[in-house]
Amino acid sequence: MAVNISKKKPLTANNRSKACNATKRKQKPNLQKKTINGKSVLITAREAKKMSA
């Protein structure tokens, strides 16, 4: 099982229709499964990009 080491949480926002009705939605972080030192971890795509650079 992958361990989540990222502190990112979903953002909350509203979907807006043309009639300006609001319904709740979530923007989830882009978590990717990577292997670091033989352990499977969940990190964001941005963090993975920084590690490879």
mmCIF entry with sequence, helices, sheets and N, C-alpha, C, O atoms, coordinates in Angstrom:
data_MODEL
# 
_entry.id   MODEL 
# 
_entity.id                         1 
_entity.type                       polymer 
_entity.pdbx_number_of_molecules   1 
# 
_entity_poly.entity_id                      1 
_entity_poly.type                           'polypeptide(L)' 
_entity_poly.nstd_linkage                   no 
_entity_poly.nstd_monomer                   no 
_entity_poly.pdbx_seq_one_letter_code       MAVNISKKKPLTANNRSKACNATKRKQKPNLQKKTINGKSVLITAREAKKMSA 
_entity_poly.pdbx_seq_one_letter_code_can   MAVNISKKKPLTANNRSKACNATKRKQKPNLQKKTINGKSVLITAREAKKMSA 
_entity_poly.pdbx_strand_id                 A 
# 
loop_
_entity_poly_seq.entity_id 
_entity_poly_seq.num 
_entity_poly_seq.mon_id 
_entity_poly_seq.hetero 
1 1  MET n 
1 2  ALA n 
1 3  VAL n 
1 4  ASN n 
1 5  ILE n 
1 6  SER n 
1 7  LYS n 
1 8  LYS n 
1 9  LYS n 
1 10 PRO n 
1 11 LEU n 
1 12 THR n 
1 13 ALA n 
1 14 ASN n 
1 15 ASN n 
1 16 ARG n 
1 17 SER n 
1 18 LYS n 
1 19 ALA n 
1 20 CYS n 
1 21 ASN n 
1 22 ALA n 
1 23 THR n 
1 24 LYS n 
1 25 ARG n 
1 26 LYS n 
1 27 GLN n 
1 28 LYS n 
1 29 PRO n 
1 30 ASN n 
1 31 LEU n 
1 32 GLN n 
1 33 LYS n 
1 34 LYS n 
1 35 THR n 
1 36 ILE n 
1 37 ASN n 
1 38 GLY n 
1 39 LYS n 
1 40 SER n 
1 41 VAL n 
1 42 LEU n 
1 43 ILE n 
1 44 THR n 
1 45 ALA n 
1 46 ARG n 
1 47 GLU n 
1 48 ALA n 
1 49 LYS n 
1 50 LYS n 
1 51 MET n 
1 52 SER n 
1 53 ALA n 
# 
_struct_asym.id          A 
_struct_asym.entity_id   1 
# 
_struct_conf.conf_type_id            HELX_P 
_struct_conf.id                      HELX_P1 
_struct_conf.pdbx_PDB_helix_id       AA1 
_struct_conf.beg_label_comp_id       ALA 
_struct_conf.beg_label_asym_id       A 
_struct_conf.beg_label_seq_id        45 
_struct_conf.pdbx_beg_PDB_ins_code   ? 
_struct_conf.end_label_comp_id       SER 
_struct_conf.end_label_asym_id       A 
_struct_conf.end_label_seq_id        52 
_struct_conf.pdbx_end_PDB_ins_code   ? 
_struct_conf.beg_auth_comp_id        ALA 
_struct_conf.beg_auth_asym_id        A 
_struct_conf.beg_auth_seq_id         45 
_struct_conf.end_auth_comp_id        SER 
_struct_conf.end_auth_asym_id        A 
_struct_conf.end_auth_seq_id         52 
_struct_conf.pdbx_PDB_helix_class    1 
_struct_conf.details                 ? 
_struct_conf.pdbx_PDB_helix_length   8 
# 
_struct_conf_type.id          HELX_P 
_struct_conf_type.criteria    ? 
_struct_conf_type.reference   ? 
# 
loop_
_struct_sheet.id 
_struct_sheet.type 
_struct_sheet.number_strands 
_struct_sheet.details 
AA1 ? 3 ? 
AA2 ? 2 ? 
# 
loop_
_struct_sheet_order.sheet_id 
_struct_sheet_order.range_id_1 
_struct_sheet_order.range_id_2 
_struct_sheet_order.offset 
_struct_sheet_order.sense 
AA1 1 2 ? parallel      
AA1 2 3 ? anti-parallel 
AA2 1 2 ? anti-parallel 
# 
loop_
_struct_sheet_range.sheet_id 
_struct_sheet_range.id 
_struct_sheet_range.beg_label_comp_id 
_struct_sheet_range.beg_label_asym_id 
_struct_sheet_range.beg_label_seq_id 
_struct_sheet_range.pdbx_beg_PDB_ins_code 
_struct_sheet_range.end_label_comp_id 
_struct_sheet_range.end_label_asym_id 
_struct_sheet_range.end_label_seq_id 
_struct_sheet_range.pdbx_end_PDB_ins_code 
_struct_sheet_range.beg_auth_comp_id 
_struct_sheet_range.beg_auth_asym_id 
_struct_sheet_range.beg_auth_seq_id 
_struct_sheet_range.end_auth_comp_id 
_struct_sheet_range.end_auth_asym_id 
_struct_sheet_range.end_auth_seq_id 
AA1 1 VAL A 3  ? ASN A 4  ? VAL A 3  ASN A 4  
AA1 2 LYS A 39 ? THR A 44 ? LYS A 39 THR A 44 
AA1 3 LEU A 31 ? ILE A 36 ? LEU A 31 ILE A 36 
AA2 1 LEU A 11 ? ARG A 16 ? LEU A 11 ARG A 16 
AA2 2 ALA A 22 ? GLN A 27 ? ALA A 22 GLN A 27 
# 
loop_
_atom_site.group_PDB 
_atom_site.id 
_atom_site.type_symbol 
_atom_site.label_atom_id 
_atom_site.label_alt_id 
_atom_site.label_comp_id 
_atom_site.label_asym_id 
_atom_site.label_entity_id 
_atom_site.label_seq_id 
_atom_site.pdbx_PDB_ins_code 
_atom_site.Cartn_x 
_atom_site.Cartn_y 
_atom_site.Cartn_z 
_atom_site.occupancy 
_atom_site.B_iso_or_equiv 
_atom_site.pdbx_formal_charge 
_atom_site.auth_seq_id 
_atom_site.auth_comp_id 
_atom_site.auth_asym_id 
_atom_site.auth_atom_id 
_atom_site.pdbx_PDB_model_num 
ATOM 1   N N  . MET A 1 1  ? 0.845   -1.186 0.000   1.00 0.00 ? 1  MET A N  1 
ATOM 2   C CA . MET A 1 1  ? 0.000   0.000  0.000   1.00 0.00 ? 1  MET A CA 1 
ATOM 3   C C  . MET A 1 1  ? 0.881   1.237  0.000   1.00 0.00 ? 1  MET A C  1 
ATOM 4   O O  . MET A 1 1  ? 1.889   1.293  0.704   1.00 0.00 ? 1  MET A O  1 
ATOM 5   N N  . ALA A 1 2  ? 0.498   2.215  -0.784  1.00 0.00 ? 2  ALA A N  1 
ATOM 6   C CA . ALA A 1 2  ? 1.268   3.435  -0.902  1.00 0.00 ? 2  ALA A CA 1 
ATOM 7   C C  . ALA A 1 2  ? 0.975   4.363  0.268   1.00 0.00 ? 2  ALA A C  1 
ATOM 8   O O  . ALA A 1 2  ? -0.159  4.454  0.740   1.00 0.00 ? 2  ALA A O  1 
ATOM 9   N N  . VAL A 1 3  ? 2.017   5.048  0.727   1.00 0.00 ? 3  VAL A N  1 
ATOM 10  C CA . VAL A 1 3  ? 1.898   5.994  1.830   1.00 0.00 ? 3  VAL A CA 1 
ATOM 11  C C  . VAL A 1 3  ? 1.803   7.400  1.252   1.00 0.00 ? 3  VAL A C  1 
ATOM 12  O O  . VAL A 1 3  ? 2.589   7.775  0.382   1.00 0.00 ? 3  VAL A O  1 
ATOM 13  N N  . ASN A 1 4  ? 0.846   8.169  1.733   1.00 0.00 ? 4  ASN A N  1 
ATOM 14  C CA . ASN A 1 4  ? 0.671   9.544  1.255   1.00 0.00 ? 4  ASN A CA 1 
ATOM 15  C C  . ASN A 1 4  ? 1.582   10.458 2.068   1.00 0.00 ? 4  ASN A C  1 
ATOM 16  O O  . ASN A 1 4  ? 1.333   10.686 3.252   1.00 0.00 ? 4  ASN A O  1 
ATOM 17  N N  . ILE A 1 5  ? 2.648   10.990 1.434   1.00 0.00 ? 5  ILE A N  1 
ATOM 18  C CA . ILE A 1 5  ? 3.569   11.886 2.133   1.00 0.00 ? 5  ILE A CA 1 
ATOM 19  C C  . ILE A 1 5  ? 3.288   13.349 1.801   1.00 0.00 ? 5  ILE A C  1 
ATOM 20  O O  . ILE A 1 5  ? 3.870   14.251 2.404   1.00 0.00 ? 5  ILE A O  1 
ATOM 21  N N  . SER A 1 6  ? 2.408   13.576 0.852   1.00 0.00 ? 6  SER A N  1 
ATOM 22  C CA . SER A 1 6  ? 2.068   14.944 0.484   1.00 0.00 ? 6  SER A CA 1 
ATOM 23  C C  . SER A 1 6  ? 1.022   15.486 1.450   1.00 0.00 ? 6  SER A C  1 
ATOM 24  O O  . SER A 1 6  ? 0.145   14.747 1.896   1.00 0.00 ? 6  SER A O  1 
ATOM 25  N N  . LYS A 1 7  ? 1.110   16.762 1.770   1.00 0.00 ? 7  LYS A N  1 
ATOM 26  C CA . LYS A 1 7  ? 0.161   17.401 2.687   1.00 0.00 ? 7  LYS A CA 1 
ATOM 27  C C  . LYS A 1 7  ? -0.992  18.067 1.944   1.00 0.00 ? 7  LYS A C  1 
ATOM 28  O O  . LYS A 1 7  ? -1.799  18.770 2.552   1.00 0.00 ? 7  LYS A O  1 
ATOM 29  N N  . LYS A 1 8  ? -1.074  17.851 0.631   1.00 0.00 ? 8  LYS A N  1 
ATOM 30  C CA . LYS A 1 8  ? -2.121  18.485 -0.164  1.00 0.00 ? 8  LYS A CA 1 
ATOM 31  C C  . LYS A 1 8  ? -3.483  17.892 0.167   1.00 0.00 ? 8  LYS A C  1 
ATOM 32  O O  . LYS A 1 8  ? -3.614  16.688 0.385   1.00 0.00 ? 8  LYS A O  1 
ATOM 33  N N  . LYS A 1 9  ? -4.497  18.758 0.202   1.00 0.00 ? 9  LYS A N  1 
ATOM 34  C CA . LYS A 1 9  ? -5.872  18.347 0.437   1.00 0.00 ? 9  LYS A CA 1 
ATOM 35  C C  . LYS A 1 9  ? -6.734  18.885 -0.695  1.00 0.00 ? 9  LYS A C  1 
ATOM 36  O O  . LYS A 1 9  ? -6.339  19.833 -1.374  1.00 0.00 ? 9  LYS A O  1 
ATOM 37  N N  . PRO A 1 10 ? -7.913  18.291 -0.910  1.00 0.00 ? 10 PRO A N  1 
ATOM 38  C CA . PRO A 1 10 ? -8.785  18.796 -1.966  1.00 0.00 ? 10 PRO A CA 1 
ATOM 39  C C  . PRO A 1 10 ? -9.247  20.233 -1.694  1.00 0.00 ? 10 PRO A C  1 
ATOM 40  O O  . PRO A 1 10 ? -9.513  20.606 -0.551  1.00 0.00 ? 10 PRO A O  1 
ATOM 41  N N  . LEU A 1 11 ? -9.335  21.024 -2.755  1.00 0.00 ? 11 LEU A N  1 
ATOM 42  C CA . LEU A 1 11 ? -9.880  22.370 -2.669  1.00 0.00 ? 11 LEU A CA 1 
ATOM 43  C C  . LEU A 1 11 ? -11.383 22.287 -2.895  1.00 0.00 ? 11 LEU A C  1 
ATOM 44  O O  . LEU A 1 11 ? -11.843 21.449 -3.671  1.00 0.00 ? 11 LEU A O  1 
ATOM 45  N N  . THR A 1 12 ? -12.141 23.126 -2.242  1.00 0.00 ? 12 THR A N  1 
ATOM 46  C CA . THR A 1 12 ? -13.583 23.155 -2.454  1.00 0.00 ? 12 THR A CA 1 
ATOM 47  C C  . THR A 1 12 ? -13.940 24.399 -3.244  1.00 0.00 ? 12 THR A C  1 
ATOM 48  O O  . THR A 1 12 ? -13.345 25.464 -3.075  1.00 0.00 ? 12 THR A O  1 
ATOM 49  N N  . ALA A 1 13 ? -14.929 24.234 -4.111  1.00 0.00 ? 13 ALA A N  1 
ATOM 50  C CA . ALA A 1 13 ? -15.375 25.334 -4.958  1.00 0.00 ? 13 ALA A CA 1 
ATOM 51  C C  . ALA A 1 13 ? -16.826 25.083 -5.341  1.00 0.00 ? 13 ALA A C  1 
ATOM 52  O O  . ALA A 1 13 ? -17.430 24.098 -4.914  1.00 0.00 ? 13 ALA A O  1 
ATOM 53  N N  . ASN A 1 14 ? -17.373 25.968 -6.138  1.00 0.00 ? 14 ASN A N  1 
ATOM 54  C CA . ASN A 1 14 ? -18.740 25.822 -6.613  1.00 0.00 ? 14 ASN A CA 1 
ATOM 55  C C  . ASN A 1 14 ? -18.751 25.632 -8.117  1.00 0.00 ? 14 ASN A C  1 
ATOM 56  O O  . ASN A 1 14 ? -17.997 26.285 -8.839  1.00 0.00 ? 14 ASN A O  1 
ATOM 57  N N  . ASN A 1 15 ? -19.618 24.727 -8.593  1.00 0.00 ? 15 ASN A N  1 
ATOM 58  C CA . ASN A 1 15 ? -19.971 24.692 -10.007 1.00 0.00 ? 15 ASN A CA 1 
ATOM 59  C C  . ASN A 1 15 ? -21.052 25.739 -10.208 1.00 0.00 ? 15 ASN A C  1 
ATOM 60  O O  . ASN A 1 15 ? -21.995 25.813 -9.420  1.00 0.00 ? 15 ASN A O  1 
ATOM 61  N N  . ARG A 1 16 ? -20.930 26.546 -11.248 1.00 0.00 ? 16 ARG A N  1 
ATOM 62  C CA . ARG A 1 16 ? -21.920 27.578 -11.523 1.00 0.00 ? 16 ARG A CA 1 
ATOM 63  C C  . ARG A 1 16 ? -22.591 27.299 -12.864 1.00 0.00 ? 16 ARG A C  1 
ATOM 64  O O  . ARG A 1 16 ? -21.920 27.127 -13.881 1.00 0.00 ? 16 ARG A O  1 
ATOM 65  N N  . SER A 1 17 ? -23.912 27.255 -12.853 1.00 0.00 ? 17 SER A N  1 
ATOM 66  C CA . SER A 1 17 ? -24.663 27.080 -14.090 1.00 0.00 ? 17 SER A CA 1 
ATOM 67  C C  . SER A 1 17 ? -24.930 28.450 -14.715 1.00 0.00 ? 17 SER A C  1 
ATOM 68  O O  . SER A 1 17 ? -24.586 29.482 -14.138 1.00 0.00 ? 17 SER A O  1 
ATOM 69  N N  . LYS A 1 18 ? -25.538 28.450 -15.885 1.00 0.00 ? 18 LYS A N  1 
ATOM 70  C CA . LYS A 1 18 ? -25.872 29.725 -16.534 1.00 0.00 ? 18 LYS A CA 1 
ATOM 71  C C  . LYS A 1 18 ? -26.934 30.484 -15.753 1.00 0.00 ? 18 LYS A C  1 
ATOM 72  O O  . LYS A 1 18 ? -27.041 31.705 -15.864 1.00 0.00 ? 18 LYS A O  1 
ATOM 73  N N  . ALA A 1 19 ? -27.725 29.753 -14.956 1.00 0.00 ? 19 ALA A N  1 
ATOM 74  C CA . ALA A 1 19 ? -28.726 30.388 -14.102 1.00 0.00 ? 19 ALA A CA 1 
ATOM 75  C C  . ALA A 1 19 ? -28.125 30.803 -12.758 1.00 0.00 ? 19 ALA A C  1 
ATOM 76  O O  . ALA A 1 19 ? -28.849 31.234 -11.860 1.00 0.00 ? 19 ALA A O  1 
ATOM 77  N N  . CYS A 1 20 ? -26.811 30.675 -12.619 1.00 0.00 ? 20 CYS A N  1 
ATOM 78  C CA . CYS A 1 20 ? -26.053 31.063 -11.435 1.00 0.00 ? 20 CYS A CA 1 
ATOM 79  C C  . CYS A 1 20 ? -26.385 30.205 -10.209 1.00 0.00 ? 20 CYS A C  1 
ATOM 80  O O  . CYS A 1 20 ? -26.233 30.650 -9.071  1.00 0.00 ? 20 CYS A O  1 
ATOM 81  N N  . ASN A 1 21 ? -26.845 28.960 -10.456 1.00 0.00 ? 21 ASN A N  1 
ATOM 82  C CA . ASN A 1 21 ? -27.031 28.019 -9.355  1.00 0.00 ? 21 ASN A CA 1 
ATOM 83  C C  . ASN A 1 21 ? -25.667 27.505 -8.931  1.00 0.00 ? 21 ASN A C  1 
ATOM 84  O O  . ASN A 1 21 ? -24.790 27.288 -9.767  1.00 0.00 ? 21 ASN A O  1 
ATOM 85  N N  . ALA A 1 22 ? -25.491 27.310 -7.630  1.00 0.00 ? 22 ALA A N  1 
ATOM 86  C CA . ALA A 1 22 ? -24.206 26.851 -7.108  1.00 0.00 ? 22 ALA A CA 1 
ATOM 87  C C  . ALA A 1 22 ? -24.344 25.452 -6.535  1.00 0.00 ? 22 ALA A C  1 
ATOM 88  O O  . ALA A 1 22 ? -25.223 25.199 -5.711  1.00 0.00 ? 22 ALA A O  1 
ATOM 89  N N  . THR A 1 23 ? -23.478 24.541 -6.970  1.00 0.00 ? 23 THR A N  1 
ATOM 90  C CA . THR A 1 23 ? -23.397 23.210 -6.373  1.00 0.00 ? 23 THR A CA 1 
ATOM 91  C C  . THR A 1 23 ? -21.949 22.972 -5.988  1.00 0.00 ? 23 THR A C  1 
ATOM 92  O O  . THR A 1 23 ? -21.035 23.360 -6.716  1.00 0.00 ? 23 THR A O  1 
ATOM 93  N N  . LYS A 1 24 ? -21.740 22.335 -4.845  1.00 0.00 ? 24 LYS A N  1 
ATOM 94  C CA . LYS A 1 24 ? -20.386 22.125 -4.337  1.00 0.00 ? 24 LYS A CA 1 
ATOM 95  C C  . LYS A 1 24 ? -19.632 21.110 -5.181  1.00 0.00 ? 24 LYS A C  1 
ATOM 96  O O  . LYS A 1 24 ? -20.215 20.157 -5.695  1.00 0.00 ? 24 LYS A O  1 
ATOM 97  N N  . ARG A 1 25 ? -18.324 21.327 -5.317  1.00 0.00 ? 25 ARG A N  1 
ATOM 98  C CA . ARG A 1 25 ? -17.454 20.374 -5.994  1.00 0.00 ? 25 ARG A CA 1 
ATOM 99  C C  . ARG A 1 25 ? -16.098 20.406 -5.322  1.00 0.00 ? 25 ARG A C  1 
ATOM 100 O O  . ARG A 1 25 ? -15.815 21.313 -4.539  1.00 0.00 ? 25 ARG A O  1 
ATOM 101 N N  . LYS A 1 26 ? -15.262 19.434 -5.615  1.00 0.00 ? 26 LYS A N  1 
ATOM 102 C CA . LYS A 1 26 ? -13.913 19.369 -5.059  1.00 0.00 ? 26 LYS A CA 1 
ATOM 103 C C  . LYS A 1 26 ? -12.903 19.271 -6.194  1.00 0.00 ? 26 LYS A C  1 
ATOM 104 O O  . LYS A 1 26 ? -13.139 18.598 -7.197  1.00 0.00 ? 26 LYS A O  1 
ATOM 105 N N  . GLN A 1 27 ? -11.777 19.949 -6.021  1.00 0.00 ? 27 GLN A N  1 
ATOM 106 C CA . GLN A 1 27 ? -10.648 19.816 -6.931  1.00 0.00 ? 27 GLN A CA 1 
ATOM 107 C C  . GLN A 1 27 ? -9.606  18.988 -6.206  1.00 0.00 ? 27 GLN A C  1 
ATOM 108 O O  . GLN A 1 27 ? -8.995  19.456 -5.245  1.00 0.00 ? 27 GLN A O  1 
ATOM 109 N N  . LYS A 1 28 ? -9.398  17.750 -6.663  1.00 0.00 ? 28 LYS A N  1 
ATOM 110 C CA . LYS A 1 28 ? -8.481  16.846 -5.996  1.00 0.00 ? 28 LYS A CA 1 
ATOM 111 C C  . LYS A 1 28 ? -7.052  17.084 -6.488  1.00 0.00 ? 28 LYS A C  1 
ATOM 112 O O  . LYS A 1 28 ? -6.853  17.419 -7.656  1.00 0.00 ? 28 LYS A O  1 
ATOM 113 N N  . PRO A 1 29 ? -6.052  16.915 -5.609  1.00 0.00 ? 29 PRO A N  1 
ATOM 114 C CA . PRO A 1 29 ? -4.662  17.067 -6.041  1.00 0.00 ? 29 PRO A CA 1 
ATOM 115 C C  . PRO A 1 29 ? -4.258  15.926 -6.976  1.00 0.00 ? 29 PRO A C  1 
ATOM 116 O O  . PRO A 1 29 ? -4.814  14.830 -6.909  1.00 0.00 ? 29 PRO A O  1 
ATOM 117 N N  . ASN A 1 30 ? -3.297  16.195 -7.837  1.00 0.00 ? 30 ASN A N  1 
ATOM 118 C CA . ASN A 1 30 ? -2.822  15.226 -8.827  1.00 0.00 ? 30 ASN A CA 1 
ATOM 119 C C  . ASN A 1 30 ? -1.798  14.308 -8.162  1.00 0.00 ? 30 ASN A C  1 
ATOM 120 O O  . ASN A 1 30 ? -0.594  14.532 -8.281  1.00 0.00 ? 30 ASN A O  1 
ATOM 121 N N  . LEU A 1 31 ? -2.272  13.279 -7.463  1.00 0.00 ? 31 LEU A N  1 
ATOM 122 C CA . LEU A 1 31 ? -1.382  12.360 -6.753  1.00 0.00 ? 31 LEU A CA 1 
ATOM 123 C C  . LEU A 1 31 ? -0.925  11.247 -7.680  1.00 0.00 ? 31 LEU A C  1 
ATOM 124 O O  . LEU A 1 31 ? -1.720  10.662 -8.415  1.00 0.00 ? 31 LEU A O  1 
ATOM 125 N N  . GLN A 1 32 ? 0.375   10.967 -7.631  1.00 0.00 ? 32 GLN A N  1 
ATOM 126 C CA . GLN A 1 32 ? 0.981   9.920  -8.436  1.00 0.00 ? 32 GLN A CA 1 
ATOM 127 C C  . GLN A 1 32 ? 1.697   8.934  -7.529  1.00 0.00 ? 32 GLN A C  1 
ATOM 128 O O  . GLN A 1 32 ? 2.270   9.329  -6.514  1.00 0.00 ? 32 GLN A O  1 
ATOM 129 N N  . LYS A 1 33 ? 1.672   7.653  -7.882  1.00 0.00 ? 33 LYS A N  1 
ATOM 130 C CA . LYS A 1 33 ? 2.363   6.630  -7.104  1.00 0.00 ? 33 LYS A CA 1 
ATOM 131 C C  . LYS A 1 33 ? 3.789   6.506  -7.634  1.00 0.00 ? 33 LYS A C  1 
ATOM 132 O O  . LYS A 1 33 ? 3.993   6.203  -8.810  1.00 0.00 ? 33 LYS A O  1 
ATOM 133 N N  . LYS A 1 34 ? 4.768   6.740  -6.772  1.00 0.00 ? 34 LYS A N  1 
ATOM 134 C CA . LYS A 1 34 ? 6.179   6.638  -7.130  1.00 0.00 ? 34 LYS A CA 1 
ATOM 135 C C  . LYS A 1 34 ? 6.884   5.731  -6.137  1.00 0.00 ? 34 LYS A C  1 
ATOM 136 O O  . LYS A 1 34 ? 6.427   5.590  -5.002  1.00 0.00 ? 34 LYS A O  1 
ATOM 137 N N  . THR A 1 35 ? 7.976   5.120  -6.535  1.00 0.00 ? 35 THR A N  1 
ATOM 138 C CA . THR A 1 35 ? 8.777   4.290  -5.650  1.00 0.00 ? 35 THR A CA 1 
ATOM 139 C C  . THR A 1 35 ? 10.044  5.045  -5.290  1.00 0.00 ? 35 THR A C  1 
ATOM 140 O O  . THR A 1 35 ? 10.824  5.425  -6.163  1.00 0.00 ? 35 THR A O  1 
ATOM 141 N N  . ILE A 1 36 ? 10.243  5.260  -3.983  1.00 0.00 ? 36 ILE A N  1 
ATOM 142 C CA . ILE A 1 36 ? 11.419  5.963  -3.479  1.00 0.00 ? 36 ILE A CA 1 
ATOM 143 C C  . ILE A 1 36 ? 12.074  5.073  -2.434  1.00 0.00 ? 36 ILE A C  1 
ATOM 144 O O  . ILE A 1 36 ? 11.448  4.727  -1.433  1.00 0.00 ? 36 ILE A O  1 
ATOM 145 N N  . ASN A 1 37 ? 13.316  4.705  -2.656  1.00 0.00 ? 37 ASN A N  1 
ATOM 146 C CA . ASN A 1 37 ? 14.070  3.835  -1.750  1.00 0.00 ? 37 ASN A CA 1 
ATOM 147 C C  . ASN A 1 37 ? 13.331  2.530  -1.466  1.00 0.00 ? 37 ASN A C  1 
ATOM 148 O O  . ASN A 1 37 ? 13.348  2.042  -0.336  1.00 0.00 ? 37 ASN A O  1 
ATOM 149 N N  . GLY A 1 38 ? 12.686  1.965  -2.479  1.00 0.00 ? 38 GLY A N  1 
ATOM 150 C CA . GLY A 1 38 ? 11.990  0.697  -2.329  1.00 0.00 ? 38 GLY A CA 1 
ATOM 151 C C  . GLY A 1 38 ? 10.621  0.789  -1.695  1.00 0.00 ? 38 GLY A C  1 
ATOM 152 O O  . GLY A 1 38 ? 9.972   -0.239 -1.504  1.00 0.00 ? 38 GLY A O  1 
ATOM 153 N N  . LYS A 1 39 ? 10.151  1.991  -1.359  1.00 0.00 ? 39 LYS A N  1 
ATOM 154 C CA . LYS A 1 39 ? 8.826   2.172  -0.757  1.00 0.00 ? 39 LYS A CA 1 
ATOM 155 C C  . LYS A 1 39 ? 7.926   2.893  -1.748  1.00 0.00 ? 39 LYS A C  1 
ATOM 156 O O  . LYS A 1 39 ? 8.353   3.822  -2.434  1.00 0.00 ? 39 LYS A O  1 
ATOM 157 N N  . SER A 1 40 ? 6.688   2.457  -1.812  1.00 0.00 ? 40 SER A N  1 
ATOM 158 C CA . SER A 1 40 ? 5.711   3.077  -2.691  1.00 0.00 ? 40 SER A CA 1 
ATOM 159 C C  . SER A 1 40 ? 5.044   4.236  -1.948  1.00 0.00 ? 40 SER A C  1 
ATOM 160 O O  . SER A 1 40 ? 4.482   4.052  -0.868  1.00 0.00 ? 40 SER A O  1 
ATOM 161 N N  . VAL A 1 41 ? 5.114   5.438  -2.542  1.00 0.00 ? 41 VAL A N  1 
ATOM 162 C CA . VAL A 1 41 ? 4.557   6.629  -1.906  1.00 0.00 ? 41 VAL A CA 1 
ATOM 163 C C  . VAL A 1 41 ? 3.676   7.373  -2.894  1.00 0.00 ? 41 VAL A C  1 
ATOM 164 O O  . VAL A 1 41 ? 3.846   7.263  -4.108  1.00 0.00 ? 41 VAL A O  1 
ATOM 165 N N  . LEU A 1 42 ? 2.731   8.132  -2.353  1.00 0.00 ? 42 LEU A N  1 
ATOM 166 C CA . LEU A 1 42 ? 1.885   9.005  -3.159  1.00 0.00 ? 42 LEU A CA 1 
ATOM 167 C C  . LEU A 1 42 ? 2.391   10.430 -3.002  1.00 0.00 ? 42 LEU A C  1 
ATOM 168 O O  . LEU A 1 42 ? 2.412   10.968 -1.895  1.00 0.00 ? 42 LEU A O  1 
ATOM 169 N N  . ILE A 1 43 ? 2.795   11.036 -4.102  1.00 0.00 ? 43 ILE A N  1 
ATOM 170 C CA . ILE A 1 43 ? 3.233   12.433 -4.093  1.00 0.00 ? 43 ILE A CA 1 
ATOM 171 C C  . ILE A 1 43 ? 2.540   13.149 -5.242  1.00 0.00 ? 43 ILE A C  1 
ATOM 172 O O  . ILE A 1 43 ? 2.066   12.516 -6.185  1.00 0.00 ? 43 ILE A O  1 
ATOM 173 N N  . THR A 1 44 ? 2.486   14.468 -5.156  1.00 0.00 ? 44 THR A N  1 
ATOM 174 C CA . THR A 1 44 ? 1.855   15.232 -6.222  1.00 0.00 ? 44 THR A CA 1 
ATOM 175 C C  . THR A 1 44 ? 2.770   15.252 -7.443  1.00 0.00 ? 44 THR A C  1 
ATOM 176 O O  . THR A 1 44 ? 3.978   15.039 -7.332  1.00 0.00 ? 44 THR A O  1 
ATOM 177 N N  . ALA A 1 45 ? 2.190   15.506 -8.587  1.00 0.00 ? 45 ALA A N  1 
ATOM 178 C CA . ALA A 1 45 ? 2.941   15.553 -9.840  1.00 0.00 ? 45 ALA A CA 1 
ATOM 179 C C  . ALA A 1 45 ? 3.991   16.654 -9.790  1.00 0.00 ? 45 ALA A C  1 
ATOM 180 O O  . ALA A 1 45 ? 5.080   16.494 -10.342 1.00 0.00 ? 45 ALA A O  1 
ATOM 181 N N  . ARG A 1 46 ? 3.681   17.765 -9.139  1.00 0.00 ? 46 ARG A N  1 
ATOM 182 C CA . ARG A 1 46 ? 4.634   18.873 -9.033  1.00 0.00 ? 46 ARG A CA 1 
ATOM 183 C C  . ARG A 1 46 ? 5.853   18.464 -8.207  1.00 0.00 ? 46 ARG A C  1 
ATOM 184 O O  . ARG A 1 46 ? 6.988   18.784 -8.558  1.00 0.00 ? 46 ARG A O  1 
ATOM 185 N N  . GLU A 1 47 ? 5.599   17.741 -7.086  1.00 0.00 ? 47 GLU A N  1 
ATOM 186 C CA . GLU A 1 47 ? 6.705   17.288 -6.251  1.00 0.00 ? 47 GLU A CA 1 
ATOM 187 C C  . GLU A 1 47 ? 7.573   16.274 -7.006  1.00 0.00 ? 47 GLU A C  1 
ATOM 188 O O  . GLU A 1 47 ? 8.797   16.294 -6.877  1.00 0.00 ? 47 GLU A O  1 
ATOM 189 N N  . ALA A 1 48 ? 6.956   15.397 -7.785  1.00 0.00 ? 48 ALA A N  1 
ATOM 190 C CA . ALA A 1 48 ? 7.696   14.407 -8.550  1.00 0.00 ? 48 ALA A CA 1 
ATOM 191 C C  . ALA A 1 48 ? 8.563   15.096 -9.604  1.00 0.00 ? 48 ALA A C  1 
ATOM 192 O O  . ALA A 1 48 ? 9.690   14.674 -9.864  1.00 0.00 ? 48 ALA A O  1 
ATOM 193 N N  . LYS A 1 49 ? 8.032   16.148 -10.200 1.00 0.00 ? 49 LYS A N  1 
ATOM 194 C CA . LYS A 1 49 ? 8.781   16.894 -11.215 1.00 0.00 ? 49 LYS A CA 1 
ATOM 195 C C  . LYS A 1 49 ? 9.989   17.589 -10.597 1.00 0.00 ? 49 LYS A C  1 
ATOM 196 O O  . LYS A 1 49 ? 11.060  17.622 -11.203 1.00 0.00 ? 49 LYS A O  1 
ATOM 197 N N  . LYS A 1 50 ? 9.825   18.149 -9.385  1.00 0.00 ? 50 LYS A N  1 
ATOM 198 C CA . LYS A 1 50 ? 10.934  18.805 -8.701  1.00 0.00 ? 50 LYS A CA 1 
ATOM 199 C C  . LYS A 1 50 ? 12.022  17.819 -8.314  1.00 0.00 ? 50 LYS A C  1 
ATOM 200 O O  . LYS A 1 50 ? 13.206  18.150 -8.373  1.00 0.00 ? 50 LYS A O  1 
ATOM 201 N N  . MET A 1 51 ? 11.634  16.600 -7.917  1.00 0.00 ? 51 MET A N  1 
ATOM 202 C CA . MET A 1 51 ? 12.604  15.584 -7.502  1.00 0.00 ? 51 MET A CA 1 
ATOM 203 C C  . MET A 1 51 ? 13.462  15.116 -8.662  1.00 0.00 ? 51 MET A C  1 
ATOM 204 O O  . MET A 1 51 ? 14.643  14.822 -8.478  1.00 0.00 ? 51 MET A O  1 
ATOM 205 N N  . SER A 1 52 ? 12.878  15.042 -9.872  1.00 0.00 ? 52 SER A N  1 
ATOM 206 C CA . SER A 1 52 ? 13.627  14.531 -11.016 1.00 0.00 ? 52 SER A CA 1 
ATOM 207 C C  . SER A 1 52 ? 14.551  15.595 -11.607 1.00 0.00 ? 52 SER A C  1 
ATOM 208 O O  . SER A 1 52 ? 15.496  15.262 -12.322 1.00 0.00 ? 52 SER A O  1 
ATOM 209 N N  . ALA A 1 53 ? 14.288  16.864 -11.319 1.00 0.00 ? 53 ALA A N  1 
ATOM 210 C CA . ALA A 1 53 ? 15.107  17.953 -11.884 1.00 0.00 ? 53 ALA A CA 1 
ATOM 211 C C  . ALA A 1 53 ? 16.394  18.147 -11.123 1.00 0.00 ? 53 ALA A C  1 
ATOM 212 O O  . ALA A 1 53 ? 17.191  19.019 -11.469 1.00 0.00 ? 53 ALA A O  1 
# 
